[in-house]
Every structure is written in C-alpha cells, then in structure tokens.
Amino acid sequence: MRLKLKIWMVIVFGSCYYLTAQNNPLNMNALYTADPTARNWGDGKLWLYTSHDVPCMASYSAMNDWHVFSSENGTDWVDFGSVLSLDKLNQKGWEVYNAWAPDCVYIEGYYYFYFPVKGMKDKEWKIGVASSKKPQGPFENPKVLVSNWGIDPNVFVDDDGKAYLYCQFKMGELNEDMITVKEETIVELKDVAPIPYSHFEGPFVFKRHNKYYYLCSSEGYKRLIYYMSDLPLGPWEYKGTLMAPDEKPAENNHCSVVKYKGKWVLFYHQKECNKARKICADYLEFNEDGTIQQVVRTEKGIQF
C-alpha cells in the first residue's frame, strides 16, 4: 500500500510540476492572439502589443481589434482589453478591414501605436498611428501615416532619439512628430537587403552593441530570418535562420525581441486552430561575434 501511495504521489506531483513548467504558448486570458511586439518601458513589466484572432477562424480578415498585455514574470499576463478596433476606425470614416500586426513606441510622454489596415474600396494597405499617454491605451486620434508600404509596421527609436519606420516593402526615418516620414530617407527593402525566400513580412529592428538587427519572417510564414547592419536603414547583411520550421504546421512568423531583467527574449506566434494563433516566447542567445544562435521552440518558454 505504501509503495502504491509513493508511486501515485510521484505521478501526481510530477505531472503538476510539468504543467506549471509548460509556459508555451503564453496564457493570454484564453484569447487567441498573434503578431506580438514586446516592449520594456522601464516600469518593471513586460508589455505586449498584439493582434487578436477569432477562435478557430478560417480567414485573417476576421481580425477586428488589437490588445495590450503586461506581465512581471513572463507567465502571468494582464489583459487590458481592446485598445483600438476597426469599429472605432470605421465610425470615423476609415472604411477599412484586417486589423493585423501592430507596434508601439514611447517618446516624449506619448505612446504611439502603429497598425496596418486595408481599404475596403481601394484595397490599399495603410499604416495608421494613434497615441496615448498610457502604455495600455486606449489609443486615440488615429491618422494615416503612409500607404502602399505593405503590412506590419515596426518603429525603432535609436539612442539619439531618431525614429525609423519599417514595413513589408519600405523603410525610412520618421519626423519628430512621429506621424510623418522624411521623404528623402525612404528606401525600398529590395535595394538594401537580399531576400532569400519568396515571401517576406513582419520586420522588427533592435540594437545591441552598436549593431542593428533586422528580423522578419519568410518562406511562406514559416521561417524567421535576420540581418545585421552598422546603420539603421542598411545596407543589411543576411545572417541566416533565426528559427527554423519544425514538425508542427505552426507558422512561427512575426517576432519581436526585448531585453528584460538582463535576458534577451524572442516573442513569436504559432498556429493553434485553423488560422487562429497563440503567442510563445523563448530566450535569445548571442555568439561572441554578435550573431544570434538559432532558437528552438520549447514548451518551457520563459519565466522571471
């Protein structure tokens, strides 16, 4: 009887430990979320700005709003709810759909929220920007920043305060107002970076040790790749795969990187049900020459 009890305790407690250690995908209030932009605003929290998938949706056109989350340990997340939606935009006359991958940056007292939407009539992709004095929004006063730059806006603020906008097809420096682009700085991605695969989206730029890193997804949404440069607008040197496709049809595309409590973390998403996705996170390690070690998806994920 004692032997049976010991075996039962090992099974039960062993299982409980495994369950608590499995942090991927992240627990985002049971929501399907994707396209994570991770930020560290220096307030002791991790912040995530995400798109919002309809459960088991059959089309990405079903995406209607954007959410914001925060966490102090990387496992328990607070959902601040919908911070901007297509309904609110269309009430203001935008006539758009496809609430896809967002970004957010902080500068001079304001949080600027960047988002892509597609015009119902002209079918053009537009990059919008709204603002708030709080990291969790809500974000107000939306304006169109650019059109025909593709999807997935990312904004990087350099050490000197200059800000740069990166999208699927183009990049350029923002003016100080954060809502217009310096026309003379705009460059086509194809002119400053070799594109090794047929599909290319989801850029994210960060800086480490005076080197600029340009991350993106490629090969039919399945592979994360990266580039390095000495300048924020390139030219960019292709460095290879950041995260390779695995056995799951997971589409580990659209990533971001943040340094939190001394560790670098890669956030990304994977498919869960039809086209609905959930967010994952794993630690990022660098080689001595500054290149990034290839990341392998884990079930354990991150914890602080």
N, C-alpha and C positions, 0 to 999 in steps of 0.2 A: 504493500500500500504506500509506504514512504517513497519507494522507487518511482511508482506511478505519479505521485504528487510532485516529485522533483522534475520528472520529465515534463509534466503538464506546466509547471512554473517556467521551465526553460522555453517551452514553445510559446506560451502566452507573453512572457516578458520580452523574449527575443523578437517576437512579432511586433510588439508595441514599439520597441526601440527602432526597428526597421521603418515602421510607418512614420515615426516622428522625424527620422533622418532623411526621408524622401521629400525633398523640397521642390523638385521639378516635376510638373510645372508649378509655378507660384500660385498660392492661394489668393486669388483676387476677388474675394467675396462671391465665389461661384460664377463669376462672369467670364465670358469668352472675350479676351482682349488680345490685341496684336500691335505690331509696329512700335515697340517700346523705345522711348527716348528717356534715358536715365540722366538725372542731374543731381549734383551735390551743391546745395546753396549755402553750405557752411552753418546750417542750423542744427546739425547733429542727425539729420534724417536723409534717407534716400528718397528721391522723388521720381515718379514715373508718369510720363505723359503718353497716353495710348489711344489707339482707335478702339472701337467697340463692335464686336461681331455679334450677329444674331445667332442664337443656338442652332447648330447644325444647318446653317444657311447654305443655300445652293448657289448663291451669287454674291460677289463682293459689293454689288450695287445696293444690297440691303443695309449697308452700314450707314447709320444716321447721326451719330454723335461721337464726342470724344470725352474721355475720363481722365482724372488725375488721382494718383495713389501716393501714399507716403509710408515709410517704414523705418524703424530704428534698428532692426535686426536682420532684415532681408527675408524674413519668413512670415511675419505678421504684418498685413497691409491694411491701411485705412483707405477706403474708397470715398472720395469727395463728390462722387456722382458726376452727372453730365455737366461739363463746364462750358460747352458750346455745342450747338446742334444745327442740323440742316433746317429744321423747322424755324429756328430763330433767324437764320440767314435768309431763308426764303420769305419770311414775314417782312424782311427789309428789302425785298425785291431782287435777291441774288439769282433765283431760278437755277439752282444747282443740285447735284446729287453726288454720291460717292464721297463719304466722309472718311478719307484714308489717312495715311501716316502723318502725324503731327510732330512738332518740335516746340521747345520753349527755351528762351534765354532771358537772363536778367541783366539789366543795365540802367544805371542812374534812377533807381527807385521804381522801375516798372518791369513786370514780367511780360515779355512779348511772345504770343502764341501763334505759331505758323502752321498752316494747314493747306492741303490740296483739295480742290473740289472741281467737278466737271460741269460745264454749262449744259443745260437741258436743250437749248436751241442751237448754239454754235458748236457744241461738242468739244470746246477748247478746255484744256486743263488750266486752271487758275490757281495761283498761290495767294492765299489770304493771310492777313495778320490782324490779330486783336490783342488787347492789352488788359492788364490788371495790376493792382498794387499788392496783390497777394499771390503766392505761388500756386494756391489751389483754385485760383479764379474766383468767381466766373469771369470770363474774358469778354470784354465789351468793345464797342466801336470798331467792328470789323471793316477792313478795307482790302481791296485787291492790290497786291504788291506787283506781280508780274503774270503774264500769260504765255503759254506755249514754251515753258521751260520743262515740261514733263511733270512728274509727280514727286512726292517725298521730299519736301523741303527740310534742309538742315542748316542751322546757323551756328557758326563758330565765332566766338569773341576772343581775339588774340590778347596777349599780355599788354599791348599798347592801347587797348580799347577799341581797335578797329574790328568791325564785324563783317563776316563773309557769308553769303548765301550759296548753298549748293543744292542743286536739284538733279533730276534724272539726266538732263542733257546739257545744262549750263551751270556756270558759277560766276560770281562777281562780288565786288565789295559793296556793302550797304552804306548809305549815307548815315549821318549821325542821328537822323530821325527814326531809323530802324524800319521805315516803311517804304523807302525808295532805294533804287540801286544806282550806283555810279555807272552810267552807260559805257564810259571809256574803259572800264575794267572787265567787262563781260567777255568771257571766253567759252568756246564750245568744248565740252568734255573730250570729244574725239580728237581735238587738236593738242591736248596736253596730257593724255593718258592712253596707253594701249588698252584695247578692250578685247580680252582673250576669248570671251564667250558671246553667244548671240544676244543674250538678254542681259540687261544691266539696270539696276534700280536701287533705291534705299541707301543713298550716301550718308555717311556720318564721319565727321572730321574731328580729331582731337590732337593735342600737342603733348609731347613728352621729350625732355632733354633737348629742346630746340629742334626737334624733328616733327614734321606734320604727318599724320596718318589719315589716310582716306580709306574707309571701309565701305563695302557695298555688297549687294547680293547679285549673283549671276547664275548662268547655266540653268535657266528655267526656274528661278527662285530657290534652287536647292543648295547652292554653294555660296559661302561667304568668302570673299577675297579682299585683299588690301594692297595699298600702295604707300609709298613714302616720298617725302619731298623736303627740301630746305625752305620752300616758300609756300604760303597758304593757298595760292592759286596755281601751283605747279610750276614746271612740268612734274608729273608724277611717275615714279618708277614702280613697275609692277613687282610685287614681292611674293605672290602666290596665294595659296589657300589658307584662310583663317579657320574655317570649319567646313569639313567635307560632308557630302550627303551620307546618311547612314542607311541602315536597312529599313527604317520606317519611312513611309511616304510623308515625311514631316515638313518639308519645305522650310528649312531653318533660315529663312531670309529675314531681312530687315533687322539690323542690330544697332546697338549703341554701346559705348564704353564710358565708364565712370570710375574715378578713384574715390574710395570710401573707407575710412578708418585704416588707411595705409595699404589697402589692397585694390588692385585693378579688377574690375568685373565686366564681363561681357553679358549684355542682355539681348535676347533674341526670342523668336516665337516658333512654335511648331503646330502642325495641324492636329486636331483632336476629333472632329466630327464633320464630315463633308468639307466645307471650306472654312468652318469655324476654327479659331486658333486660341492657344493659350501661351502665356509668356514663361520663359525659362531664363536661368542665369547661371553662369559658371565663371570661375576665376580665370584671369588672364595673366600669362607669364611672358616675360621678355628674355631674349637672348642678350649676351654681352654686346653684340653689335647693334642692338636696338630693334632687330626684327622680332616678330611675335611668334611664340610657339603655337603650333596648331592646337586648337581647342577641341576636345572630345566631349560630346554631350554626356552628362551624368544624371543619375537620379537624385543624388545627394544635393546638388546645387550649391547654394551659398548660405552662410549663416554667420552673423556677427554677435 
